[in-house]
Amino acid sequence: MKSVVVFRIDRRSGVATYLQIVRQVEQALRMGALEEGDRLPTAAQVAAETKVNPNTTLKAYRELERAGLAEVRQGAGTFITRSLAQPQSGPDSPLRASLAEWMDQARTEGLTGQDVAALFRSAFETAYPGEAVG
């Protein structure tokens, strides 16, 4: 059994901490980094790594449970119950390879991370009007 998720909390983002945890789990599920049966870190482990109150993590895990993505097994931990991975978005997918190639080209041409993020947001908003990024 692997523990493959490391949470990164951005206290300046304006996004509630528990939602950051939920979104990071969802992203890991989409990318295939987390799969059905994987155990999430305990609330105490998350607290130790991120300095987040364990109750915040428990709130995030309850939200994941409500969404049908995880289940709490008393005394055993919280486990992923289904994947969100799409074949075209996995770690070895052609789309990911194309995006990595594009990122390398952007860096070579001198774009900063902020430039790339702004360009991505603009393209995303055009392709997915009305949807929020991440």
C-alpha angles and dihedrals in degrees: 000000000000132000104211105161125090113181121222114196121201106200091188096054097090089229116121111257094236090053090051088056092047092049093048091052090048090050091049088051092050092049093047093243088121121042138183110292096025115134118232118223115268120260088250091054091049090048091051093049100041106022088238119145109258089232089062090056091046089052090052091048091050088052090051089049091051089051090053093244099111141021130209112226108198110245094001105068140244117312134192111249101187142009130240093195117130118203091239094054102047123118093267097041124129091235092056091047090051091049092049089050090049091049091052090050092049091052091047089053090053102256114153124223089258091052091051092047091051091048091048093049091051093049092043093052090051093049097039107030114195096014123113121236112247 
